[in-house]
Amino acid sequence: MAEEFQRNHQGKEPGTISMKNLLQKYGKYFWVLPLLFSIKELYQVLFTTKGDILDFLMMTGMTYWFWGMSVGKFSHK
């Protein structure tokens, strides 16, 4: 039983997805998520009273950072 547990948690089982593999495969598209939150926050700032300009700026900065990481503009090391 301990052997099976260890094998499952080392990512050596076929069909298991590790976080590292997931980020390597889809990490270049991660910038889309903060972009969607930026658009939502901008809408709230412009058209409702619930928006916060600081949240919008932070999400815009995160979008730029993750986009730059995906195209190689910034290095992570």
CYANA upper distance limits for C-alpha pairs under 8 A (distance plus 0.5 A):
  1 MET  CA      5 PHE  CA      6.80
  2 ALA  CA      6 GLN  CA      6.63
  3 GLU  CA      7 ARG  CA      6.68
  4 GLU  CA      8 ASN  CA      6.64
  5 PHE  CA      9 HIS  CA      6.76
  6 GLN  CA     10 GLN  CA      6.74
  7 ARG  CA     11 GLY  CA      7.37
  7 ARG  CA     12 LYS  CA      6.53
  7 ARG  CA     13 GLU  CA      7.13
  8 ASN  CA     12 LYS  CA      7.01
  8 ASN  CA     13 GLU  CA      6.30
  8 ASN  CA     16 THR  CA      8.41
 11 GLY  CA     16 THR  CA      6.63
 11 GLY  CA     17 ILE  CA      7.51
 11 GLY  CA     18 SER  CA      6.63
 12 LYS  CA     16 THR  CA      8.05
 17 ILE  CA     21 ASN  CA      7.07
 17 ILE  CA     22 LEU  CA      7.25
 18 SER  CA     22 LEU  CA      6.78
 19 MET  CA     23 LEU  CA      6.64
 20 LYS  CA     24 GLN  CA      6.65
 21 ASN  CA     25 LYS  CA      6.59
 22 LEU  CA     26 TYR  CA      6.51
 22 LEU  CA     27 GLY  CA      7.85
 23 LEU  CA     27 GLY  CA      4.97
 24 GLN  CA     28 LYS  CA      8.35
 26 TYR  CA     30 PHE  CA      7.38
 27 GLY  CA     70 SER  CA      7.69
 28 LYS  CA     66 PHE  CA      8.47
 28 LYS  CA     67 TRP  CA      8.03
 28 LYS  CA     69 MET  CA      8.13
 28 LYS  CA     70 SER  CA      4.98
 28 LYS  CA     71 VAL  CA      8.05
 29 TYR  CA     67 TRP  CA      8.46
 29 TYR  CA     70 SER  CA      7.77
 30 PHE  CA     34 PRO  CA      8.32
 30 PHE  CA     66 PHE  CA      7.26
 30 PHE  CA     67 TRP  CA      8.35
 31 TRP  CA     35 LEU  CA      6.88
 31 TRP  CA     62 MET  CA      8.19
 31 TRP  CA     63 THR  CA      5.68
 31 TRP  CA     64 TYR  CA      8.03
 31 TRP  CA     65 TRP  CA      8.42
 31 TRP  CA     66 PHE  CA      5.37
 31 TRP  CA     67 TRP  CA      5.71
 31 TRP  CA     70 SER  CA      8.37
 32 VAL  CA     36 LEU  CA      6.79
 32 VAL  CA     63 THR  CA      7.71
 33 LEU  CA     37 PHE  CA      7.10
 33 LEU  CA     63 THR  CA      8.39
 34 PRO  CA     38 SER  CA      6.51
 34 PRO  CA     59 MET  CA      6.17
 34 PRO  CA     60 THR  CA      7.74
 34 PRO  CA     62 MET  CA      6.96
 34 PRO  CA     63 THR  CA      5.73
 35 LEU  CA     39 ILE  CA      6.75
 35 LEU  CA     59 MET  CA      7.55
 35 LEU  CA     60 THR  CA      7.32
 35 LEU  CA     63 THR  CA      5.99
 36 LEU  CA     40 LYS  CA      6.77
 37 PHE  CA     41 GLU  CA      6.58
 37 PHE  CA     59 MET  CA      7.19
 38 SER  CA     42 LEU  CA      6.54
 38 SER  CA     56 PHE  CA      5.99
 38 SER  CA     57 LEU  CA      8.42
 38 SER  CA     59 MET  CA      5.71
 38 SER  CA     60 THR  CA      6.26
 38 SER  CA     63 THR  CA      8.49
 39 ILE  CA     43 TYR  CA      6.70
 40 LYS  CA     44 GLN  CA      6.86
 41 GLU  CA     45 VAL  CA      6.64
 41 GLU  CA     51 GLY  CA      6.44
 41 GLU  CA     52 ASP  CA      7.63
 41 GLU  CA     53 ILE  CA      8.38
 41 GLU  CA     55 ASP  CA      7.55
 41 GLU  CA     56 PHE  CA      5.94
 42 LEU  CA     46 LEU  CA      6.63
 42 LEU  CA     51 GLY  CA      7.73
 42 LEU  CA     53 ILE  CA      8.29
 42 LEU  CA     56 PHE  CA      6.61
 43 TYR  CA     47 PHE  CA      6.27
 43 TYR  CA     48 THR  CA      7.87
 43 TYR  CA     51 GLY  CA      8.15
 44 GLN  CA     48 THR  CA      5.38
 44 GLN  CA     49 THR  CA      7.25
 44 GLN  CA     50 LYS  CA      6.34
 44 GLN  CA     51 GLY  CA      4.83
 44 GLN  CA     52 ASP  CA      8.17
 45 VAL  CA     49 THR  CA      7.17
 45 VAL  CA     50 LYS  CA      7.31
 45 VAL  CA     51 GLY  CA      4.50
 45 VAL  CA     52 ASP  CA      6.56
 45 VAL  CA     53 ILE  CA      7.03
 46 LEU  CA     51 GLY  CA      8.07
 52 ASP  CA     56 PHE  CA      7.02
 53 ILE  CA     57 LEU  CA      6.71
 54 LEU  CA     58 MET  CA      6.62
 55 ASP  CA     59 MET  CA      6.59
 56 PHE  CA     60 THR  CA      6.57
 57 LEU  CA     61 GLY  CA      6.59
 58 MET  CA     62 MET  CA      6.70
 59 MET  CA     63 THR  CA      6.57
 60 THR  CA     64 TYR  CA      6.76
 61 GLY  CA     65 TRP  CA      6.63
 62 MET  CA     66 PHE  CA      6.58
 63 THR  CA     67 TRP  CA      6.49
 64 TYR  CA     68 GLY  CA      6.48
 65 TRP  CA     69 MET  CA      6.71
 65 TRP  CA     74 PHE  CA      8.24
 66 PHE  CA     70 SER  CA      6.68
 67 TRP  CA     71 VAL  CA      6.91
 68 GLY  CA     72 GLY  CA      6.48
 68 GLY  CA     73 LYS  CA      5.23
 68 GLY  CA     74 PHE  CA      6.08
 69 MET  CA     73 LYS  CA      6.44
 69 MET  CA     74 PHE  CA      5.62
 69 MET  CA     75 SER  CA      6.92
 69 MET  CA     76 HIS  CA      7.82
